[in-house]
Amino acid sequence: MSELTPGNVFKTDFRRAGSTGIIQVVYGDSDVHLFGSLDNDNYVLIETFVSSTIKEIALCTYFKFSTDAANADATAVTTTKLILEETIGG
């Protein structure tokens, strides 16, 4: 299980993970935006979270989360947490 940090890259481990993961958003003081990339260069907005939730997601190679929907690299401080669990394939 990993807690993502705003604006920082999280690289999934496809050697041990299946093709899906579980994401938990613990809502704090701001909306957050999850971005994904296959090449760690071109990030696209996957989803915006405006409340706490747990859901299954397809894993891509790289993830970032941000408080700015237009900027995956934004590093604003937030009390909202985004936790990712890579499921073990089988």
C-alpha positions as CSV (number, residue, x, y, z in Angstrom):
1,M,0.0,0.0,0.0
2,S,1.4,3.4,-0.9
3,E,0.3,7.0,-0.1
4,L,0.8,9.3,-3.0
5,T,2.4,12.7,-2.5
6,P,1.0,15.7,-4.6
7,G,3.0,16.3,-7.7
8,N,5.4,13.4,-7.2
9,V,5.6,10.3,-9.5
10,F,4.4,6.9,-8.2
11,K,5.6,4.0,-10.4
12,T,3.5,0.8,-10.2
13,D,5.3,-2.5,-9.9
14,F,3.9,-4.7,-12.7
15,R,6.2,-7.5,-11.7
16,R,4.1,-8.2,-8.6
17,A,0.8,-6.5,-9.4
18,G,-2.1,-7.5,-11.5
19,S,-3.6,-5.1,-14.0
20,T,-5.8,-3.5,-11.4
21,G,-5.5,-1.7,-8.1
22,I,-7.6,-0.3,-5.3
23,I,-7.6,3.4,-4.6
24,Q,-8.8,5.1,-1.5
25,V,-9.4,8.8,-1.2
26,V,-9.7,10.2,2.3
27,Y,-11.2,13.6,1.7
28,G,-9.7,16.5,3.7
29,D,-9.6,20.1,2.7
30,S,-9.5,20.0,-1.1
31,D,-10.6,18.2,-4.3
32,V,-7.8,16.1,-5.8
33,H,-7.1,15.0,-9.4
34,L,-5.6,11.6,-10.4
35,F,-3.3,11.6,-13.4
36,G,-1.8,8.7,-15.3
37,S,1.0,8.1,-17.8
38,L,2.5,5.3,-19.7
39,D,5.8,7.1,-20.4
40,N,6.2,9.4,-17.4
41,D,6.1,12.4,-19.8
42,N,2.5,12.8,-21.0
43,Y,0.1,12.8,-18.1
44,V,-3.7,12.7,-18.6
45,L,-6.4,13.4,-16.1
46,I,-8.0,10.1,-15.0
47,E,-10.5,11.3,-12.4
48,T,-11.3,14.1,-10.0
49,F,-12.3,13.2,-6.4
50,V,-14.6,15.5,-4.4
51,S,-15.3,13.1,-1.5
52,S,-13.9,10.1,0.2
53,T,-14.2,6.9,-1.8
54,I,-12.7,3.4,-2.4
55,K,-12.7,2.1,-6.0
56,E,-11.0,-0.3,-8.3
57,I,-8.9,1.2,-11.1
58,A,-6.9,0.0,-14.0
59,L,-3.2,0.4,-13.4
60,C,-1.0,2.4,-15.7
61,T,2.8,2.6,-15.3
62,Y,2.9,6.0,-13.6
63,F,0.5,8.0,-11.4
64,K,0.5,11.5,-10.0
65,F,-2.1,13.3,-8.0
66,S,-2.6,17.1,-7.7
67,T,-4.9,19.7,-6.3
68,D,-4.9,21.4,-9.8
69,A,-6.9,19.7,-12.6
70,A,-4.8,21.4,-15.2
71,N,-1.3,20.6,-13.7
72,A,-0.3,17.1,-12.7
73,D,2.9,18.6,-11.2
74,A,1.2,21.0,-8.7
75,T,2.5,20.4,-5.2
76,A,0.0,22.4,-3.1
77,V,-0.4,21.2,0.5
78,T,-3.6,19.3,1.1
79,T,-5.0,17.2,3.9
80,T,-6.7,14.9,1.4
81,K,-5.0,11.6,1.1
82,L,-4.8,9.3,-1.9
83,I,-3.8,5.7,-1.1
84,L,-3.1,3.1,-3.8
85,E,-3.0,-0.7,-3.3
86,E,-1.7,-2.7,-6.2
87,T,-3.6,-6.0,-6.3
88,I,-1.6,-9.2,-6.7
89,G,-2.5,-10.9,-10.0
90,G,-3.3,-14.5,-10.4
